[in-house]
Amino acid sequence: MVDPGWVSIMRIALPISLVVTGLLLIVGSIWLTWYFFEYESDNAGALFGMTVMPLSVGIGSILTIIGIVVAVVRFANRKK
């Protein structure tokens, strides 16, 4: 039998972890692109900004949206 307290913690932790992971991907990729432009070379920044950044920002946005939707659905379906 699963402990109900553990289940309730996981119901809260899943949306929070999705949103935090998504935001970290977005902020981290923007920061890395700035870092490459500022301290490495314009070519490295442009290459990173055209390849990795759109992918990581897209994945981060999707994870953030999924986390928000999961939180809203779970909040709407909670027992009263």
C-alpha positions in Angstrom: 0.0 0.0 0.0 1.3 3.4 -0.9 1.6 6.1 1.8 -1.0 8.8 1.0 1.3 11.5 2.3 4.0 10.5 -0.2 1.4 10.6 -3.0 0.2 14.1 -2.1 3.8 15.3 -2.0 4.3 13.9 -5.5 1.1 15.5 -6.8 2.7 18.9 -5.8 6.3 18.0 -6.8 5.6 17.0 -10.4 4.2 20.3 -11.7 6.7 22.3 -9.7 9.6 20.2 -11.1 8.4 20.5 -14.6 8.1 24.3 -14.4 11.4 24.7 -12.7 13.2 22.5 -15.2 11.6 24.3 -18.1 12.6 27.7 -16.8 16.1 26.6 -16.1 16.4 25.4 -19.7 15.2 28.7 -21.0 17.3 30.9 -18.8 20.4 28.7 -19.1 20.3 28.6 -22.8 19.9 32.4 -23.0 22.7 32.9 -20.6 25.0 30.5 -22.4 24.3 32.3 -25.7 25.2 35.6 -24.1 28.3 34.1 -22.6 29.5 32.7 -25.9 29.0 36.1 -27.6 30.6 38.0 -24.8 33.6 35.9 -23.9 34.3 33.4 -26.7 33.7 34.6 -30.2 30.9 35.8 -32.3 31.0 32.6 -34.3 30.6 30.4 -31.2 27.7 32.6 -30.0 26.0 32.5 -33.4 26.5 28.8 -33.7 25.1 28.1 -30.3 22.3 30.7 -30.7 21.2 29.1 -34.0 21.4 25.4 -33.0 21.2 24.6 -29.3 19.3 27.7 -28.0 16.1 27.3 -30.1 15.9 23.6 -29.2 16.4 24.1 -25.4 14.1 27.1 -25.3 11.4 25.1 -27.1 11.8 22.1 -24.8 11.8 24.4 -21.8 8.7 26.2 -23.0 6.9 22.9 -23.5 7.9 21.6 -20.1 6.8 24.8 -18.4 3.4 24.8 -20.2 2.9 21.1 -19.3 3.7 21.8 -15.7 1.3 24.7 -15.5 -1.5 22.7 -17.2 -0.9 19.7 -14.8 -1.0 22.1 -11.8 -4.2 23.7 -13.0 -5.9 20.4 -13.8 -4.9 18.9 -10.4 -6.1 22.1 -8.6 -9.4 22.0 -10.4 -10.0 18.3 -9.7 -9.0 18.3 -6.0 -11.4 16.9 -3.5 -13.5 19.5 -1.6 
